[in-house]
Amino acid sequence: MRLLDVTLQRITESYQIIEDDVHSRWKNLYLGMSELGSLESLVVKYARAIGEPYPLLPKKVLFILSTAHGVVNKLDNDETYEIKNRREFYSYVKRLGLSSQTTIELIKNSDVKICPEEFQLEVTADFTEGAAMNEETAVSAIEFGIKIAESWIDKGYQLLLLGNISKGATFVATTFLAGLYQIPATAIYDIKRNHHCMGIYQNIDLIQQALDVNQVTMHNGIDALCKVGGKDIGILAGIILGAASRHAAVIVDGISGIAATALAKSLSSNSIQSVFASAPLDIKQEDSILGELCLHTPIVLNTRLEIGESALMQAKILEIGLQIYQECATKEEMGRKG
């Protein structure tokens, strides 16, 4: 049996009893006059995802993908401007990771550290002319992500953060979502916010060309990945599936993170119970797509890139909620002390 099939069988509905226990304790905390908004729902979702009614601060790892897409040579260069100083961005995120006690793992074409003999991050085909990859390659990408998640969870990491610096990542993820949900690219790309991109109309035309050529089956994640996706989306989705099967949580960043969550959901609806969103990049239908995926965004972060910066910030917000949950006295405890 394929690793993907075994993983999907292991993913079950998260623990309702944990949610009830955490809600009960949270409502009994002595918070004075304070209202902490979304922190409660963050803590409840995290506790339910990992199956712990009294969760501790998690060990965190940020995965940053750098893969190759066959379509990028046709794109307007401004659309992928974030890649021009890739090393600078990686160094920046690495500093953020050090300051927030987060391990950083770069997964790139020339440095595949896990099972390199089984999966190579080679460039996909140009999907404006035909399918990006075959089903075997698509499944291999997902299974590669599952192995990555499992290897880090085995090391004691319970919170996995996802970033992406692959050239053309936003374009490919937009095409994938447009095909999967059968919506126009203009419903995802916000042209007004992408005014810096002089070739954005050309890029939107390319997306439509890819959709016309490939005829993606609506709500079929594997079909969309094969025809108009990228290996980065497959790997990120695999990490989500691997985390869900091992009771760990995931925070996604950017449109490629949303695309990966959509792919994971198409394979297992229960897999997204452990996924948190950080602000998607320039996505017009953010509310409707996030609603479709049942994702929770406690605060809107208008970061420009998908490198994991927003995910690191959201992880810090979650940690604040966990610290309050752990350290704040209950009303009964205050009564006994007073």
C-alpha positions in Angstrom: 0.0 0.0 0.0 1.3 3.5 -0.8 2.5 5.7 2.0 -0.1 8.3 1.0 -2.9 5.7 1.4 -1.6 4.6 4.8 -1.3 8.2 6.0 -4.9 9.0 4.9 -6.2 6.0 6.8 -4.4 7.3 10.0 -6.1 10.7 9.9 -9.1 10.7 12.1 -11.4 13.4 13.5 -9.7 15.3 16.3 -10.7 15.0 19.9 -14.0 16.8 20.8 -13.5 16.0 24.5 -10.2 17.9 24.4 -12.0 20.9 23.0 -14.6 20.8 25.7 -12.0 20.5 28.4 -10.0 23.4 27.1 -13.0 25.6 26.7 -14.1 24.8 30.3 -10.7 25.7 31.7 -10.3 28.9 29.6 -13.7 30.2 30.7 -12.7 29.6 34.3 -9.5 31.6 34.1 -9.3 34.7 36.1 -8.6 37.3 33.4 -10.0 40.4 35.2 -11.7 42.7 32.8 -9.7 41.5 29.8 -11.2 40.1 26.6 -8.6 38.0 24.7 -10.5 37.6 21.5 -9.2 34.9 19.2 -6.6 33.6 21.6 -9.1 31.1 23.1 -10.0 29.6 19.8 -6.3 29.4 18.8 -5.5 27.5 22.0 -8.6 25.2 21.7 -7.8 24.3 18.1 -4.1 23.6 18.9 -5.0 21.5 21.9 -7.5 19.5 19.9 -5.1 19.0 17.1 -2.3 17.5 19.2 -4.7 15.7 21.6 -3.6 17.4 24.8 -6.0 19.1 27.2 -3.1 21.0 28.8 -0.6 21.7 25.9 2.9 23.0 26.6 4.8 25.4 24.4 5.7 23.4 21.3 9.0 22.9 19.5 8.7 24.6 16.2 10.3 24.1 12.7 9.8 26.3 9.7 10.2 24.5 6.3 11.1 26.9 3.4 10.7 25.3 0.0 12.6 26.3 -3.1 11.5 24.2 -6.1 11.4 24.7 -9.8 8.4 25.4 -12.1 8.5 24.9 -15.8 6.2 27.8 -16.5 8.4 30.5 -14.9 10.2 31.5 -18.0 6.9 32.8 -19.5 6.1 35.0 -16.4 6.6 38.6 -16.0 9.7 39.0 -13.9 8.1 41.4 -11.5 5.6 38.7 -10.5 8.5 36.8 -9.0 10.4 39.8 -7.7 10.7 38.2 -4.2 13.2 35.6 -5.5 15.8 38.1 -6.8 17.5 38.2 -3.4 16.6 34.7 -2.2 19.6 34.3 0.0 18.9 37.6 1.7 15.3 36.5 2.4 16.5 33.2 3.7 19.0 34.9 6.0 16.3 37.2 7.2 13.9 34.4 8.1 16.7 32.5 9.7 17.3 35.5 12.0 13.6 35.6 12.8 13.7 31.9 13.6 16.6 32.3 16.0 14.9 35.2 17.7 11.7 33.0 18.1 13.5 29.8 19.0 12.4 28.1 15.7 14.4 25.6 13.7 14.7 26.5 10.0 14.9 23.9 7.3 15.5 24.8 3.7 14.3 22.3 1.1 15.7 23.1 -2.3 16.6 21.5 -5.6 20.3 21.0 -4.8 20.0 20.0 -1.2 17.4 17.4 -0.6 18.3 16.2 2.9 15.6 13.5 3.3 15.4 10.4 1.1 17.2 12.1 -1.9 17.4 8.7 -3.7 13.6 8.4 -3.7 12.5 11.9 -4.8 14.3 14.6 -6.7 12.9 18.2 -6.9 13.3 18.4 -10.7 11.6 21.1 -12.7 8.0 20.5 -13.7 6.7 20.8 -17.3 5.2 24.1 -18.6 1.6 23.6 -17.8 0.4 26.2 -20.3 1.3 23.6 -22.9 0.2 20.4 -21.1 0.1 18.7 -17.7 2.8 19.8 -15.2 3.5 16.2 -14.1 2.1 12.7 -14.1 0.2 11.2 -11.2 3.2 9.1 -10.0 5.3 12.3 -9.6 2.5 14.1 -7.9 2.0 11.4 -5.4 5.7 11.1 -4.8 5.8 14.9 -4.0 3.0 14.4 -1.4 4.7 11.4 0.1 8.0 13.3 0.3 6.2 15.9 2.4 4.7 13.2 4.6 8.2 11.8 5.2 9.5 15.3 6.1 6.7 15.8 8.6 7.2 12.4 10.2 10.9 12.8 10.6 10.6 16.1 12.5 7.6 14.9 14.6 9.8 11.9 15.6 12.3 14.5 16.9 9.6 16.0 19.2 8.4 18.9 17.0 4.7 19.6 17.3 4.3 22.8 15.4 5.3 22.8 11.7 5.4 26.2 9.9 5.4 26.4 6.1 7.1 28.9 3.8 7.9 29.0 0.1 10.5 30.9 -1.9 10.0 28.9 -5.1 10.1 31.2 -8.2 6.6 31.5 -9.5 5.0 30.0 -6.4 2.2 32.6 -6.2 1.4 32.2 -9.9 1.3 28.4 -9.7 -0.7 28.3 -6.5 -3.2 30.8 -8.1 -3.6 28.6 -11.1 -4.0 25.5 -8.9 -6.8 27.2 -6.8 -8.5 28.5 -9.9 -8.6 25.0 -11.4 -9.6 23.2 -8.2 -12.5 25.6 -7.4 -13.3 26.5 -11.0 -13.0 30.2 -10.4 -11.4 32.9 -12.5 -7.8 33.9 -11.7 -9.0 37.5 -11.3 -11.0 36.3 -8.3 -7.7 35.4 -6.6 -5.2 37.8 -7.9 -6.0 41.3 -6.7 -5.0 43.5 -9.7 -5.1 46.7 -7.7 -2.8 45.4 -5.1 -0.5 43.9 -7.7 -0.1 47.2 -9.5 3.7 46.8 -9.1 3.5 43.9 -11.5 3.5 45.4 -15.0 2.8 42.0 -16.6 0.0 40.9 -14.4 -2.6 40.8 -17.2 -0.2 38.6 -19.2 0.1 36.3 -16.2 -3.6 36.1 -15.8 -3.9 35.2 -19.5 -1.4 32.5 -19.0 -3.4 31.1 -16.1 -6.5 30.9 -18.3 -4.4 29.3 -21.1 -3.3 26.6 -18.6 -6.8 26.0 -17.5 -8.1 25.8 -21.0 -5.4 23.4 -22.1 -5.7 21.1 -19.1 -9.4 21.1 -18.2 -9.0 20.4 -14.4 -11.7 18.3 -12.7 -13.4 20.5 -10.1 -12.5 19.5 -6.4 -10.2 16.8 -7.6 -6.9 17.7 -5.8 -4.7 15.1 -7.5 -5.9 16.0 -10.9 -5.3 19.7 -10.3 -1.8 19.0 -8.9 -0.9 16.9 -11.9 -2.3 19.4 -14.5 -1.7 22.9 -13.1 0.2 22.4 -9.8 3.8 22.3 -8.6 5.8 19.9 -6.5 6.0 22.6 -3.8 2.2 22.4 -3.4 2.4 18.6 -3.2 5.2 18.7 -0.6 3.5 21.2 1.5 0.3 19.2 1.4 2.2 16.1 2.4 3.6 17.9 5.4 0.0 18.8 6.4 -1.2 15.2 5.9 1.8 13.9 7.8 1.2 16.3 10.7 -2.5 15.4 10.8 -1.8 11.7 10.9 0.7 12.2 13.9 -1.3 14.7 15.9 0.9 17.8 15.2 -0.2 21.2 14.0 0.7 23.3 11.0 0.7 27.1 10.2 0.7 27.9 6.5 1.9 31.1 4.8 0.8 32.7 1.6 -1.3 31.5 -1.4 0.9 28.4 -1.8 0.1 27.4 1.8 -3.6 27.9 1.0 -3.3 25.8 -2.1 -1.5 23.0 -0.1 -4.3 23.1 2.4 -6.9 22.8 -0.3 -5.1 19.8 -1.8 -4.8 18.2 1.7 -8.5 18.7 2.3 -9.4 17.2 -1.1 -7.6 14.0 0.1 -8.8 14.0 3.7 -11.3 16.5 5.1 -10.1 15.8 8.6 -6.5 16.8 7.8 -7.3 20.5 8.0 -8.4 20.4 11.6 -4.8 20.9 12.6 -4.0 23.8 10.1 -3.8 27.4 11.0 -3.6 30.2 8.4 -1.4 33.3 8.4 -2.3 36.1 6.0 -2.5 35.0 2.3 -0.7 37.1 -0.2 -2.9 39.3 -2.4 -5.9 37.0 -2.4 -9.2 38.7 -3.2 -11.4 35.8 -2.2 -9.6 35.3 1.0 -12.7 35.1 3.2 -14.5 32.7 0.9 -11.6 30.4 0.3 -10.5 30.4 4.0 -14.1 29.7 4.9 -14.2 26.8 2.5 -11.1 25.4 4.1 -12.3 26.2 7.7 -9.0 28.0 8.4 -8.6 30.4 11.3 -6.7 33.6 10.9 -6.6 35.4 14.3 -4.9 38.6 12.9 -4.4 39.9 9.4 -0.7 40.3 8.6 0.0 42.1 5.4 3.4 40.7 4.9 4.5 40.8 1.2 6.2 37.4 0.9 5.4 33.7 1.5 8.8 32.9 3.1 7.3 32.0 6.5 7.4 35.4 8.2 3.7 35.5 8.9 3.7 31.9 10.1 6.4 32.8 12.6 4.4 35.7 13.8 1.2 33.6 14.1 3.2 31.0 16.1 4.2 33.7 18.5 0.6 34.7 19.0 -0.3 31.0 19.7 2.5 30.8 22.2 1.1 33.9 24.0 -2.3 32.2 24.2 -0.7 29.0 25.5 1.3 30.9 28.2 -1.9 32.6 29.4 -3.7 29.2 29.5 -0.9 27.6 31.5 0.0 30.4 33.9 -3.2 32.2 34.6 -5.0 31.2 37.8 -8.6 29.9 37.7 -11.4 31.8 39.5 -11.5 29.0 42.1 -7.8 29.3 42.8 -8.1 33.0 43.2 -10.9 32.5 45.6 -8.9 30.0 47.7 -6.0 32.4 47.8 -8.1 35.4 48.6 
